[in-house]
């Protein structure tokens, strides 16, 4: 049995020796090696050999970008409103040696510094501005962490505020404010629509009145032109008649014909007057009428053609 014990012991020692000597470092990882308690070297990806019982892997770091949640915390704004804010930051180990020996726990240090910076920046802003200043908060936190984490061998790439939660009473007031603002915009839109409607109606009435006046003016012009044309035609006809009468008077016997026409019209006028009224107005000098009739008959006898 002792013959099997020695080879088994040797095999176990060989396994322990290999386990304490050989290290396989993954890609994007770094092992910090200490020799007799002091920093000795950094092992990057690949197969690495340690001195058994002298060297040891003290720290393991990843060189990848690492997201880290920042737990929610209560912050007080400039107008003394308590809000609960949480976020997430992304960091990357730049110097594994400083990340190992620069601080006891760089993740805890980063988280605490992010919280204190966030509280400080929140106290500079009022609630209304805080809800719109996420980018400013993110940049302020990253700037503060960059300055401090340089000695920790860590680079803070970015910080993002996830949630800003005001108290329920503030949320209710904000909801009422939003509702009132929407109602105000609706009333303004309605009044603008009504005003535009009134403007459109007024413009339509104005254009209609202008068109009616234009139509009336054109009609008046046309009537005036028609009346002027009518007057012109009457004047031309009267002038032509007067011309012909004048020509007839200048002919032989024309003056006597005129006298006859006047006498006929006078006699006809007296006759019509007698027919239309029971009261007859007789001229005071009837000899004038008789003389008028006598002259008319004389003219008639003179102008009448003789029968041979």
Secondary structure, DSSP 8 states (H G I E B T S, - for coil): -HHHHHHHHHHHHHHHHHHHHEEEE-TTEEEEEEETTEEEEEE-SEEEE--TTTEEEEEEEE-S-EEEEEEEEEEE-TTS-EEEEEEEEEEEES-HHHHHHS-S-HHHHHHHHHHHHHHHHHTTS-HHHHTT-HHHHHHHHHHHHHHHHGGGTEEEEEEEEEEEEE-HHHHHHHHHHHHHHHHHHHHHHHHHHHHHHHHHHHHHHHHHHHHHHHHHHHHHHHHHHHHHHHHHHHHHHHHHHHHHHHHHHHSTTHHHHHHHHHHHHHHHHHHHHHHH-SS----S-HHHHHHHHHHHHHHHHHHS----
